[in-house]
Amino acid sequence: MRKVTGMKHESELYKVIVCIPPEYSDKLMDALADSVDPMYPGYDRAFTIIPVKGTWRTLEGSHPYNGKVGEITVADEVRIEFAVHSKDLKTAIDTILGIHPYEEPGIDILPMIGWKDVTDRP
């Protein structure tokens, strides 16, 4: 990732987004809070949670947590978003993979510029 330069900080931050069945959300957030350093001074276990519907068709040879081979499944999920330092990114992904019940969880990783990098605020 390209570092933000010419600003107050040089940061390597990422936004991680994952959708998971609601019954796994607290377990996942607790495990992530225990495994990565907090992003925000004075706060930990900082996540955004958005209720969503996921949909997929399970293909032959798959072993779905939810749904049947050849059928389209629509399921309630929660989208969990959080920021992480680059040094903790692999740990965060390993933590998600260790808890997520799906055979192939969708995990998005986006480079991020921290808001303190573009302000005069400490």
PAMI-97809 format. One record per atom (N, C-alpha, C, O): residue number from 1; x, y, z; atom name. Coordinates in steps of 0.2 Angstrom, whole numbers, plus 5000, padded with zeros to 4 digits. Example, Ala and Ser with C-alpha at 12.3 -4.5 7.8 and 13.67 -1.06 7.14 Angstrom:
<pts>
+------+------+------+------+------+
! resi !   c1 !   c2 !   c3 ! name !
+------+------+------+------+------+
!    1 ! 5066 ! 4972 ! 5039 !    N !
!    1 ! 5062 ! 4978 ! 5039 !   CA !
!    1 ! 5066 ! 4984 ! 5039 !    C !
!    1 ! 5071 ! 4983 ! 5042 !    O !
!    2 ! 5064 ! 4989 ! 5035 !    N !
!    2 ! 5068 ! 4995 ! 5036 !   CA !
!    2 ! 5064 ! 5000 ! 5039 !    C !
!    2 ! 5067 ! 5006 ! 5040 !    O !
+------+------+------+------+------+
</pts>
This chain:
<pts>
+------+------+------+------+------+
! resi !   c1 !   c2 !   c3 ! name !
+------+------+------+------+------+
!    1 ! 5004 ! 4994 ! 5000 !    N !
!    1 ! 5000 ! 5000 ! 5000 !   CA !
!    1 ! 5004 ! 5006 ! 5000 !    C !
!    1 ! 5010 ! 5006 ! 5003 !    O !
!    2 ! 5002 ! 5011 ! 4996 !    N !
!    2 ! 5006 ! 5017 ! 4996 !   CA !
!    2 ! 5005 ! 5021 ! 5003 !    C !
!    2 ! 4999 ! 5022 ! 5005 !    O !
!    3 ! 5010 ! 5024 ! 5006 !    N !
!    3 ! 5009 ! 5028 ! 5012 !   CA !
!    3 ! 5007 ! 5035 ! 5010 !    C !
!    3 ! 5009 ! 5038 ! 5005 !    O !
!    4 ! 5003 ! 5037 ! 5015 !    N !
!    4 ! 5001 ! 5044 ! 5014 !   CA !
!    4 ! 5007 ! 5049 ! 5017 !    C !
!    4 ! 5009 ! 5048 ! 5023 !    O !
!    5 ! 5010 ! 5053 ! 5013 !    N !
!    5 ! 5016 ! 5057 ! 5015 !   CA !
!    5 ! 5014 ! 5064 ! 5014 !    C !
!    5 ! 5009 ! 5066 ! 5011 !    O !
!    6 ! 5018 ! 5068 ! 5017 !    N !
!    6 ! 5017 ! 5075 ! 5017 !   CA !
!    6 ! 5011 ! 5078 ! 5021 !    C !
!    6 ! 5009 ! 5083 ! 5021 !    O !
!    7 ! 5009 ! 5073 ! 5026 !    N !
!    7 ! 5004 ! 5075 ! 5031 !   CA !
!    7 ! 5007 ! 5073 ! 5037 !    C !
!    7 ! 5013 ! 5072 ! 5038 !    O !
!    8 ! 5003 ! 5074 ! 5042 !    N !
!    8 ! 5005 ! 5074 ! 5049 !   CA !
!    8 ! 5007 ! 5066 ! 5051 !    C !
!    8 ! 5012 ! 5066 ! 5055 !    O !
!    9 ! 5004 ! 5061 ! 5048 !    N !
!    9 ! 5006 ! 5054 ! 5050 !   CA !
!    9 ! 5008 ! 5051 ! 5043 !    C !
!    9 ! 5006 ! 5053 ! 5038 !    O !
!   10 ! 5011 ! 5045 ! 5044 !    N !
!   10 ! 5012 ! 5041 ! 5039 !   CA !
!   10 ! 5008 ! 5034 ! 5041 !    C !
!   10 ! 5010 ! 5031 ! 5046 !    O !
!   11 ! 5003 ! 5032 ! 5037 !    N !
!   11 ! 4999 ! 5027 ! 5039 !   CA !
!   11 ! 4998 ! 5022 ! 5034 !    C !
!   11 ! 4999 ! 5023 ! 5028 !    O !
!   12 ! 4998 ! 5016 ! 5037 !    N !
!   12 ! 4996 ! 5010 ! 5033 !   CA !
!   12 ! 4990 ! 5007 ! 5037 !    C !
!   12 ! 4991 ! 5003 ! 5041 !    O !
!   13 ! 4984 ! 5009 ! 5034 !    N !
!   13 ! 4978 ! 5007 ! 5037 !   CA !
!   13 ! 4973 ! 5003 ! 5032 !    C !
!   13 ! 4974 ! 5004 ! 5026 !    O !
!   14 ! 4969 ! 4999 ! 5035 !    N !
!   14 ! 4965 ! 4995 ! 5030 !   CA !
!   14 ! 4958 ! 4995 ! 5033 !    C !
!   14 ! 4957 ! 4995 ! 5040 !    O !
!   15 ! 4953 ! 4995 ! 5029 !    N !
!   15 ! 4946 ! 4994 ! 5031 !   CA !
!   15 ! 4944 ! 4987 ! 5029 !    C !
!   15 ! 4945 ! 4985 ! 5023 !    O !
!   16 ! 4942 ! 4983 ! 5034 !    N !
!   16 ! 4940 ! 4976 ! 5033 !   CA !
!   16 ! 4932 ! 4975 ! 5033 !    C !
!   16 ! 4929 ! 4978 ! 5038 !    O !
!   17 ! 4929 ! 4972 ! 5028 !    N !
!   17 ! 4922 ! 4971 ! 5028 !   CA !
!   17 ! 4921 ! 4964 ! 5027 !    C !
!   17 ! 4923 ! 4960 ! 5023 !    O !
!   18 ! 4916 ! 4961 ! 5031 !    N !
!   18 ! 4914 ! 4954 ! 5031 !   CA !
!   18 ! 4907 ! 4953 ! 5033 !    C !
!   18 ! 4905 ! 4957 ! 5037 !    O !
!   19 ! 4903 ! 4949 ! 5029 !    N !
!   19 ! 4896 ! 4948 ! 5031 !   CA !
!   19 ! 4896 ! 4941 ! 5034 !    C !
!   19 ! 4900 ! 4936 ! 5032 !    O !
!   20 ! 4892 ! 4940 ! 5039 !    N !
!   20 ! 4892 ! 4934 ! 5043 !   CA !
!   20 ! 4885 ! 4933 ! 5046 !    C !
!   20 ! 4882 ! 4938 ! 5047 !    O !
!   21 ! 4883 ! 4927 ! 5048 !    N !
!   21 ! 4877 ! 4926 ! 5051 !   CA !
!   21 ! 4877 ! 4929 ! 5057 !    C !
!   21 ! 4881 ! 4930 ! 5061 !    O !
!   22 ! 4871 ! 4933 ! 5059 !    N !
!   22 ! 4870 ! 4937 ! 5065 !   CA !
!   22 ! 4872 ! 4933 ! 5072 !    C !
!   22 ! 4875 ! 4936 ! 5076 !    O !
!   23 ! 4871 ! 4927 ! 5072 !    N !
!   23 ! 4873 ! 4923 ! 5078 !   CA !
!   23 ! 4880 ! 4922 ! 5079 !    C !
!   23 ! 4882 ! 4920 ! 5085 !    O !
!   24 ! 4884 ! 4924 ! 5074 !    N !
!   24 ! 4892 ! 4924 ! 5075 !   CA !
!   24 ! 4895 ! 4931 ! 5076 !    C !
!   24 ! 4901 ! 4931 ! 5077 !    O !
!   25 ! 4891 ! 4936 ! 5076 !    N !
!   25 ! 4894 ! 4943 ! 5076 !   CA !
!   25 ! 4897 ! 4944 ! 5082 !    C !
!   25 ! 4903 ! 4947 ! 5082 !    O !
!   26 ! 4894 ! 4943 ! 5088 !    N !
!   26 ! 4897 ! 4945 ! 5094 !   CA !
!   26 ! 4904 ! 4941 ! 5095 !    C !
!   26 ! 4909 ! 4944 ! 5098 !    O !
!   27 ! 4903 ! 4935 ! 5094 !    N !
!   27 ! 4909 ! 4930 ! 5095 !   CA !
!   27 ! 4915 ! 4933 ! 5090 !    C !
!   27 ! 4921 ! 4933 ! 5092 !    O !
!   28 ! 4914 ! 4935 ! 5084 !    N !
!   28 ! 4919 ! 4938 ! 5080 !   CA !
!   28 ! 4921 ! 4944 ! 5082 !    C !
!   28 ! 4928 ! 4945 ! 5082 !    O !
!   29 ! 4917 ! 4949 ! 5084 !    N !
!   29 ! 4919 ! 4955 ! 5086 !   CA !
!   29 ! 4924 ! 4955 ! 5093 !    C !
!   29 ! 4929 ! 4958 ! 5094 !    O !
!   30 ! 4922 ! 4950 ! 5097 !    N !
!   30 ! 4925 ! 4949 ! 5103 !   CA !
!   30 ! 4932 ! 4946 ! 5102 !    C !
!   30 ! 4937 ! 4949 ! 5105 !    O !
!   31 ! 4933 ! 4941 ! 5097 !    N !
!   31 ! 4939 ! 4938 ! 5095 !   CA !
!   31 ! 4944 ! 4943 ! 5092 !    C !
!   31 ! 4950 ! 4944 ! 5093 !    O !
!   32 ! 4941 ! 4948 ! 5087 !    N !
!   32 ! 4945 ! 4953 ! 5084 !   CA !
!   32 ! 4947 ! 4958 ! 5089 !    C !
!   32 ! 4953 ! 4960 ! 5089 !    O !
!   33 ! 4943 ! 4960 ! 5094 !    N !
!   33 ! 4945 ! 4965 ! 5099 !   CA !
!   33 ! 4951 ! 4962 ! 5103 !    C !
!   33 ! 4955 ! 4966 ! 5105 !    O !
!   34 ! 4951 ! 4955 ! 5104 !    N !
!   34 ! 4956 ! 4952 ! 5108 !   CA !
!   34 ! 4963 ! 4951 ! 5104 !    C !
!   34 ! 4968 ! 4950 ! 5107 !    O !
!   35 ! 4962 ! 4951 ! 5098 !    N !
!   35 ! 4968 ! 4949 ! 5094 !   CA !
!   35 ! 4972 ! 4955 ! 5090 !    C !
!   35 ! 4977 ! 4954 ! 5088 !    O !
!   36 ! 4969 ! 4960 ! 5089 !    N !
!   36 ! 4972 ! 4966 ! 5086 !   CA !
!   36 ! 4972 ! 4972 ! 5090 !    C !
!   36 ! 4968 ! 4973 ! 5095 !    O !
!   37 ! 4977 ! 4977 ! 5089 !    N !
!   37 ! 4977 ! 4983 ! 5093 !   CA !
!   37 ! 4972 ! 4987 ! 5091 !    C !
!   37 ! 4969 ! 4988 ! 5086 !    O !
!   38 ! 4969 ! 4991 ! 5096 !    N !
!   38 ! 4964 ! 4996 ! 5095 !   CA !
!   38 ! 4966 ! 5001 ! 5090 !    C !
!   38 ! 4972 ! 5003 ! 5090 !    O !
!   39 ! 4962 ! 5004 ! 5086 !    N !
!   39 ! 4963 ! 5009 ! 5081 !   CA !
!   39 ! 4962 ! 5016 ! 5084 !    C !
!   39 ! 4965 ! 5021 ! 5082 !    O !
!   40 ! 4958 ! 5017 ! 5089 !    N !
!   40 ! 4956 ! 5023 ! 5092 !   CA !
!   40 ! 4958 ! 5024 ! 5099 !    C !
!   40 ! 4955 ! 5020 ! 5103 !    O !
!   41 ! 4962 ! 5029 ! 5101 !    N !
!   41 ! 4964 ! 5029 ! 5107 !   CA !
!   41 ! 4958 ! 5030 ! 5112 !    C !
!   41 ! 4954 ! 5034 ! 5111 !    O !
!   42 ! 4958 ! 5026 ! 5118 !    N !
!   42 ! 4953 ! 5026 ! 5122 !   CA !
!   42 ! 4947 ! 5022 ! 5121 !    C !
!   42 ! 4942 ! 5022 ! 5125 !    O !
!   43 ! 4947 ! 5018 ! 5115 !    N !
!   43 ! 4942 ! 5014 ! 5113 !   CA !
!   43 ! 4944 ! 5008 ! 5110 !    C !
!   43 ! 4949 ! 5007 ! 5107 !    O !
!   44 ! 4940 ! 5002 ! 5112 !    N !
!   44 ! 4942 ! 4996 ! 5108 !   CA !
!   44 ! 4935 ! 4993 ! 5106 !    C !
!   44 ! 4930 ! 4996 ! 5107 !    O !
!   45 ! 4935 ! 4987 ! 5103 !    N !
!   45 ! 4929 ! 4984 ! 5100 !   CA !
!   45 ! 4925 ! 4989 ! 5096 !    C !
!   45 ! 4919 ! 4989 ! 5097 !    O !
!   46 ! 4928 ! 4993 ! 5092 !    N !
!   46 ! 4925 ! 4998 ! 5087 !   CA !
!   46 ! 4923 ! 4995 ! 5081 !    C !
!   46 ! 4928 ! 4993 ! 5077 !    O !
!   47 ! 4917 ! 4993 ! 5079 !    N !
!   47 ! 4914 ! 4990 ! 5073 !   CA !
!   47 ! 4908 ! 4994 ! 5071 !    C !
!   47 ! 4905 ! 4997 ! 5075 !    O !
!   48 ! 4907 ! 4994 ! 5064 !    N !
!   48 ! 4901 ! 4996 ! 5062 !   CA !
!   48 ! 4897 ! 4989 ! 5060 !    C !
!   48 ! 4900 ! 4985 ! 5057 !    O !
!   49 ! 4891 ! 4989 ! 5062 !    N !
!   49 ! 4886 ! 4983 ! 5060 !   CA !
!   49 ! 4880 ! 4985 ! 5056 !    C !
!   49 ! 4877 ! 4989 ! 5058 !    O !
!   50 ! 4879 ! 4982 ! 5051 !    N !
!   50 ! 4874 ! 4984 ! 5046 !   CA !
!   50 ! 4870 ! 4977 ! 5044 !    C !
!   50 ! 4873 ! 4972 ! 5042 !    O !
!   51 ! 4864 ! 4977 ! 5046 !    N !
!   51 ! 4860 ! 4971 ! 5044 !   CA !
!   51 ! 4859 ! 4971 ! 5036 !    C !
!   51 ! 4858 ! 4976 ! 5033 !    O !
!   52 ! 4860 ! 4965 ! 5033 !    N !
!   52 ! 4860 ! 4964 ! 5026 !   CA !
!   52 ! 4857 ! 4957 ! 5024 !    C !
!   52 ! 4856 ! 4953 ! 5029 !    O !
!   53 ! 4856 ! 4956 ! 5018 !    N !
!   53 ! 4854 ! 4950 ! 5015 !   CA !
!   53 ! 4859 ! 4947 ! 5011 !    C !
!   53 ! 4861 ! 4951 ! 5006 !    O !
!   54 ! 4861 ! 4941 ! 5011 !    N !
!   54 ! 4866 ! 4938 ! 5007 !   CA !
!   54 ! 4863 ! 4933 ! 5002 !    C !
!   54 ! 4858 ! 4930 ! 5004 !    O !
!   55 ! 4865 ! 4932 ! 4996 !    N !
!   55 ! 4862 ! 4927 ! 4992 !   CA !
!   55 ! 4868 ! 4924 ! 4988 !    C !
!   55 ! 4873 ! 4927 ! 4986 !    O !
!   56 ! 4867 ! 4917 ! 4987 !    N !
!   56 ! 4872 ! 4913 ! 4983 !   CA !
!   56 ! 4868 ! 4907 ! 4980 !    C !
!   56 ! 4863 ! 4905 ! 4983 !    O !
!   57 ! 4871 ! 4904 ! 4975 !    N !
!   57 ! 4869 ! 4897 ! 4973 !   CA !
!   57 ! 4875 ! 4893 ! 4975 !    C !
!   57 ! 4881 ! 4894 ! 4973 !    O !
!   58 ! 4874 ! 4887 ! 4978 !    N !
!   58 ! 4879 ! 4883 ! 4980 !   CA !
!   58 ! 4880 ! 4878 ! 4974 !    C !
!   58 ! 4875 ! 4875 ! 4971 !    O !
!   59 ! 4886 ! 4877 ! 4972 !    N !
!   59 ! 4888 ! 4873 ! 4967 !   CA !
!   59 ! 4890 ! 4866 ! 4969 !    C !
!   59 ! 4892 ! 4865 ! 4975 !    O !
!   60 ! 4890 ! 4861 ! 4964 !    N !
!   60 ! 4892 ! 4855 ! 4966 !   CA !
!   60 ! 4899 ! 4854 ! 4969 !    C !
!   60 ! 4903 ! 4858 ! 4966 !    O !
!   61 ! 4900 ! 4850 ! 4974 !    N !
!   61 ! 4906 ! 4849 ! 4977 !   CA !
!   61 ! 4907 ! 4854 ! 4983 !    C !
!   61 ! 4912 ! 4853 ! 4987 !    O !
!   62 ! 4902 ! 4858 ! 4984 !    N !
!   62 ! 4903 ! 4863 ! 4990 !   CA !
!   62 ! 4899 ! 4860 ! 4996 !    C !
!   62 ! 4895 ! 4855 ! 4995 !    O !
!   63 ! 4901 ! 4862 ! 5002 !    N !
!   63 ! 4898 ! 4860 ! 5008 !   CA !
!   63 ! 4895 ! 4866 ! 5012 !    C !
!   63 ! 4899 ! 4868 ! 5016 !    O !
!   64 ! 4889 ! 4868 ! 5010 !    N !
!   64 ! 4887 ! 4875 ! 5013 !   CA !
!   64 ! 4885 ! 4874 ! 5020 !    C !
!   64 ! 4882 ! 4869 ! 5022 !    O !
!   65 ! 4886 ! 4880 ! 5024 !    N !
!   65 ! 4884 ! 4881 ! 5030 !   CA !
!   65 ! 4876 ! 4882 ! 5030 !    C !
!   65 ! 4873 ! 4879 ! 5034 !    O !
!   66 ! 4874 ! 4885 ! 5025 !    N !
!   66 ! 4867 ! 4886 ! 5024 !   CA !
!   66 ! 4865 ! 4885 ! 5017 !    C !
!   66 ! 4869 ! 4888 ! 5012 !    O !
!   67 ! 4860 ! 4882 ! 5015 !    N !
!   67 ! 4858 ! 4881 ! 5008 !   CA !
!   67 ! 4859 ! 4874 ! 5006 !    C !
!   67 ! 4862 ! 4870 ! 5009 !    O !
!   68 ! 4857 ! 4873 ! 5000 !    N !
!   68 ! 4858 ! 4866 ! 4997 !   CA !
!   68 ! 4861 ! 4867 ! 4990 !    C !
!   68 ! 4860 ! 4872 ! 4986 !    O !
!   69 ! 4865 ! 4862 ! 4988 !    N !
!   69 ! 4868 ! 4862 ! 4981 !   CA !
!   69 ! 4863 ! 4863 ! 4976 !    C !
!   69 ! 4858 ! 4859 ! 4976 !    O !
!   70 ! 4864 ! 4867 ! 4971 !    N !
!   70 ! 4860 ! 4869 ! 4966 !   CA !
!   70 ! 4854 ! 4874 ! 4967 !    C !
!   70 ! 4851 ! 4876 ! 4962 !    O !
!   71 ! 4853 ! 4876 ! 4973 !    N !
!   71 ! 4848 ! 4880 ! 4975 !   CA !
!   71 ! 4851 ! 4887 ! 4977 !    C !
!   71 ! 4856 ! 4888 ! 4979 !    O !
!   72 ! 4847 ! 4892 ! 4975 !    N !
!   72 ! 4848 ! 4899 ! 4977 !   CA !
!   72 ! 4846 ! 4900 ! 4984 !    C !
!   72 ! 4841 ! 4898 ! 4986 !    O !
!   73 ! 4851 ! 4903 ! 4988 !    N !
!   73 ! 4849 ! 4904 ! 4996 !   CA !
!   73 ! 4849 ! 4911 ! 4997 !    C !
!   73 ! 4853 ! 4915 ! 4994 !    O !
!   74 ! 4845 ! 4914 ! 5001 !    N !
!   74 ! 4844 ! 4921 ! 5003 !   CA !
!   74 ! 4844 ! 4920 ! 5011 !    C !
!   74 ! 4840 ! 4917 ! 5014 !    O !
!   75 ! 4849 ! 4924 ! 5014 !    N !
!   75 ! 4850 ! 4923 ! 5021 !   CA !
!   75 ! 4851 ! 4930 ! 5024 !    C !
!   75 ! 4854 ! 4934 ! 5022 !    O !
!   76 ! 4848 ! 4930 ! 5031 !    N !
!   76 ! 4850 ! 4936 ! 5035 !   CA !
!   76 ! 4857 ! 4936 ! 5037 !    C !
!   76 ! 4860 ! 4931 ! 5039 !    O !
!   77 ! 4861 ! 4941 ! 5036 !    N !
!   77 ! 4868 ! 4942 ! 5038 !   CA !
!   77 ! 4869 ! 4949 ! 5041 !    C !
!   77 ! 4864 ! 4953 ! 5041 !    O !
!   78 ! 4874 ! 4950 ! 5045 !    N !
!   78 ! 4877 ! 4956 ! 5047 !   CA !
!   78 ! 4883 ! 4958 ! 5043 !    C !
!   78 ! 4888 ! 4954 ! 5043 !    O !
!   79 ! 4884 ! 4964 ! 5041 !    N !
!   79 ! 4890 ! 4966 ! 5038 !   CA !
!   79 ! 4894 ! 4970 ! 5043 !    C !
!   79 ! 4891 ! 4975 ! 5047 !    O !
!   80 ! 4900 ! 4967 ! 5045 !    N !
!   80 ! 4904 ! 4970 ! 5050 !   CA !
!   80 ! 4910 ! 4973 ! 5047 !    C !
!   80 ! 4913 ! 4970 ! 5043 !    O !
!   81 ! 4911 ! 4980 ! 5048 !    N !
!   81 ! 4916 ! 4984 ! 5046 !   CA !
!   81 ! 4921 ! 4986 ! 5051 !    C !
!   81 ! 4918 ! 4988 ! 5057 !    O !
!   82 ! 4927 ! 4986 ! 5050 !    N !
!   82 ! 4932 ! 4989 ! 5055 !   CA !
!   82 ! 4938 ! 4991 ! 5052 !    C !
!   82 ! 4940 ! 4989 ! 5047 !    O !
!   83 ! 4942 ! 4995 ! 5055 !    N !
!   83 ! 4948 ! 4998 ! 5053 !   CA !
!   83 ! 4954 ! 4994 ! 5057 !    C !
!   83 ! 4953 ! 4992 ! 5063 !    O !
!   84 ! 4959 ! 4993 ! 5053 !    N !
!   84 ! 4965 ! 4989 ! 5056 !   CA !
!   84 ! 4972 ! 4992 ! 5054 !    C !
!   84 ! 4972 ! 4994 ! 5048 !    O !
!   85 ! 4977 ! 4992 ! 5058 !    N !
!   85 ! 4983 ! 4993 ! 5056 !   CA !
!   85 ! 4986 ! 4988 ! 5052 !    C !
!   85 ! 4984 ! 4982 ! 5053 !    O !
!   86 ! 4991 ! 4989 ! 5047 !    N !
!   86 ! 4993 ! 4984 ! 5043 !   CA !
!   86 ! 4997 ! 4979 ! 5046 !    C !
!   86 ! 4996 ! 4973 ! 5044 !    O !
!   87 ! 5000 ! 4980 ! 5052 !    N !
!   87 ! 5003 ! 4975 ! 5056 !   CA !
!   87 ! 4998 ! 4970 ! 5059 !    C !
!   87 ! 5000 ! 4964 ! 5060 !    O !
!   88 ! 4992 ! 4971 ! 5059 !    N !
!   88 ! 4987 ! 4967 ! 5062 !   CA !
!   88 ! 4982 ! 4964 ! 5057 !    C !
!   88 ! 4978 ! 4960 ! 5058 !    O !
!   89 ! 4984 ! 4965 ! 5050 !    N !
!   89 ! 4979 ! 4963 ! 5045 !   CA !
!   89 ! 4979 ! 4956 ! 5044 !    C !
!   89 ! 4973 ! 4953 ! 5044 !    O !
!   90 ! 4984 ! 4952 ! 5044 !    N !
!   90 ! 4984 ! 4945 ! 5044 !   CA !
!   90 ! 4981 ! 4942 ! 5050 !    C !
!   90 ! 4977 ! 4937 ! 5049 !    O !
!   91 ! 4982 ! 4944 ! 5056 !    N !
!   91 ! 4979 ! 4942 ! 5062 !   CA !
!   91 ! 4972 ! 4942 ! 5061 !    C !
!   91 ! 4968 ! 4938 ! 5063 !    O !
!   92 ! 4969 ! 4948 ! 5059 !    N !
!   92 ! 4962 ! 4950 ! 5058 !   CA !
!   92 ! 4959 ! 4945 ! 5053 !    C !
!   92 ! 4954 ! 4942 ! 5055 !    O !
!   93 ! 4962 ! 4943 ! 5048 !    N !
!   93 ! 4959 ! 4939 ! 5043 !   CA !
!   93 ! 4959 ! 4932 ! 5046 !    C !
!   93 ! 4954 ! 4928 ! 5045 !    O !
!   94 ! 4965 ! 4930 ! 5049 !    N !
!   94 ! 4965 ! 4923 ! 5052 !   CA !
!   94 ! 4960 ! 4922 ! 5057 !    C !
!   94 ! 4957 ! 4917 ! 5058 !    O !
!   95 ! 4958 ! 4927 ! 5061 !    N !
!   95 ! 4953 ! 4927 ! 5066 !   CA !
!   95 ! 4946 ! 4926 ! 5063 !    C !
!   95 ! 4942 ! 4922 ! 5065 !    O !
!   96 ! 4945 ! 4930 ! 5058 !    N !
!   96 ! 4939 ! 4929 ! 5054 !   CA !
!   96 ! 4938 ! 4922 ! 5051 !    C !
!   96 ! 4933 ! 4919 ! 5052 !    O !
!   97 ! 4943 ! 4920 ! 5048 !    N !
!   97 ! 4943 ! 4913 ! 5045 !   CA !
!   97 ! 4942 ! 4907 ! 5051 !    C !
!   97 ! 4939 ! 4902 ! 5049 !    O !
!   98 ! 4944 ! 4909 ! 5057 !    N !
!   98 ! 4944 ! 4904 ! 5062 !   CA !
!   98 ! 4937 ! 4904 ! 5065 !    C !
!   98 ! 4935 ! 4899 ! 5068 !    O !
!   99 ! 4933 ! 4909 ! 5064 !    N !
!   99 ! 4926 ! 4909 ! 5067 !   CA !
!   99 ! 4920 ! 4909 ! 5062 !    C !
!   99 ! 4915 ! 4906 ! 5063 !    O !
!  100 ! 4922 ! 4911 ! 5056 !    N !
!  100 ! 4916 ! 4912 ! 5051 !   CA !
!  100 ! 4914 ! 4905 ! 5049 !    C !
!  100 ! 4918 ! 4900 ! 5048 !    O !
!  101 ! 4907 ! 4903 ! 5049 !    N !
!  101 ! 4905 ! 4897 ! 5047 !   CA !
!  101 ! 4905 ! 4895 ! 5040 !    C !
!  101 ! 4904 ! 4889 ! 5038 !    O !
!  102 ! 4906 ! 4900 ! 5036 !    N !
!  102 ! 4905 ! 4899 ! 5028 !   CA !
!  102 ! 4911 ! 4895 ! 5026 !    C !
!  102 ! 4917 ! 4897 ! 5028 !    O !
!  103 ! 4910 ! 4891 ! 5021 !    N !
!  103 ! 4916 ! 4888 ! 5018 !   CA !
!  103 ! 4920 ! 4893 ! 5014 !    C !
!  103 ! 4926 ! 4892 ! 5014 !    O !
!  104 ! 4917 ! 4898 ! 5011 !    N !
!  104 ! 4921 ! 4903 ! 5007 !   CA !
!  104 ! 4918 ! 4910 ! 5009 !    C !
!  104 ! 4914 ! 4913 ! 5006 !    O !
!  105 ! 4920 ! 4913 ! 5015 !    N !
!  105 ! 4917 ! 4919 ! 5017 !   CA !
!  105 ! 4920 ! 4925 ! 5012 !    C !
!  105 ! 4926 ! 4924 ! 5010 !    O !
!  106 ! 4916 ! 4929 ! 5011 !    N !
!  106 ! 4918 ! 4935 ! 5007 !   CA !
!  106 ! 4921 ! 4940 ! 5012 !    C !
!  106 ! 4917 ! 4943 ! 5016 !    O !
!  107 ! 4927 ! 4942 ! 5011 !    N !
!  107 ! 4931 ! 4947 ! 5015 !   CA !
!  107 ! 4934 ! 4952 ! 5010 !    C !
!  107 ! 4937 ! 4951 ! 5006 !    O !
!  108 ! 4932 ! 4958 ! 5011 !    N !
!  108 ! 4934 ! 4964 ! 5007 !   CA !
!  108 ! 4939 ! 4968 ! 5012 !    C !
!  108 ! 4938 ! 4969 ! 5017 !    O !
!  109 ! 4945 ! 4969 ! 5008 !    N !
!  109 ! 4950 ! 4973 ! 5012 !   CA !
!  109 ! 4952 ! 4979 ! 5007 !    C !
!  109 ! 4954 ! 4979 ! 5002 !    O !
!  110 ! 4951 ! 4985 ! 5010 !    N !
!  110 ! 4952 ! 4991 ! 5007 !   CA !
!  110 ! 4957 ! 4996 ! 5010 !    C !
!  110 ! 4957 ! 4996 ! 5016 !    O !
!  111 ! 4962 ! 4998 ! 5006 !    N !
!  111 ! 4967 ! 5003 ! 5009 !   CA !
!  111 ! 4963 ! 5009 ! 5011 !    C !
!  111 ! 4958 ! 5011 ! 5009 !    O !
!  112 ! 4965 ! 5012 ! 5017 !    N !
!  112 ! 4962 ! 5017 ! 5020 !   CA !
!  112 ! 4966 ! 5023 ! 5022 !    C !
!  112 ! 4972 ! 5022 ! 5024 !    O !
!  113 ! 4964 ! 5029 ! 5022 !    N !
!  113 ! 4968 ! 5035 ! 5025 !   CA !
!  113 ! 4964 ! 5037 ! 5031 !    C !
!  113 ! 4958 ! 5038 ! 5031 !    O !
!  114 ! 4968 ! 5037 ! 5037 !    N !
!  114 ! 4965 ! 5039 ! 5043 !   CA !
!  114 ! 4963 ! 5046 ! 5043 !    C !
!  114 ! 4967 ! 5050 ! 5040 !    O !
!  115 ! 4957 ! 5048 ! 5046 !    N !
!  115 ! 4955 ! 5055 ! 5046 !   CA !
!  115 ! 4960 ! 5059 ! 5050 !    C !
!  115 ! 4960 ! 5065 ! 5048 !    O !
!  116 ! 4964 ! 5057 ! 5055 !    N !
!  116 ! 4969 ! 5061 ! 5058 !   CA !
!  116 ! 4975 ! 5063 ! 5053 !    C !
!  116 ! 4978 ! 5068 ! 5055 !    O !
!  117 ! 4975 ! 5059 ! 5048 !    N !
!  117 ! 4981 ! 5061 ! 5043 !   CA !
!  117 ! 4979 ! 5067 ! 5039 !    C !
!  117 ! 4984 ! 5070 ! 5036 !    O !
!  118 ! 4973 ! 5069 ! 5039 !    N !
!  118 ! 4971 ! 5075 ! 5035 !   CA !
!  118 ! 4969 ! 5081 ! 5039 !    C !
!  118 ! 4965 ! 5085 ! 5036 !    O !
!  119 ! 4970 ! 5080 ! 5045 !    N !
!  119 ! 4967 ! 5086 ! 5049 !   CA !
!  119 ! 4973 ! 5088 ! 5054 !    C !
!  119 ! 4978 ! 5085 ! 5054 !    O !
!  120 ! 4972 ! 5094 ! 5057 !    N !
!  120 ! 4977 ! 5096 ! 5062 !   CA !
!  120 ! 4975 ! 5093 ! 5069 !    C !
!  120 ! 4979 ! 5095 ! 5074 !    O !
!  121 ! 4970 ! 5089 ! 5070 !    N !
!  121 ! 4969 ! 5087 ! 5076 !   CA !
!  121 ! 4974 ! 5081 ! 5078 !    C !
!  121 ! 4976 ! 5077 ! 5074 !    O !
!  122 ! 4976 ! 5081 ! 5085 !    N !
!  122 ! 4981 ! 5076 ! 5087 !   CA !
!  122 ! 4978 ! 5069 ! 5087 !    C !
!  122 ! 4981 ! 5064 ! 5089 !    O !
+------+------+------+------+------+
</pts>
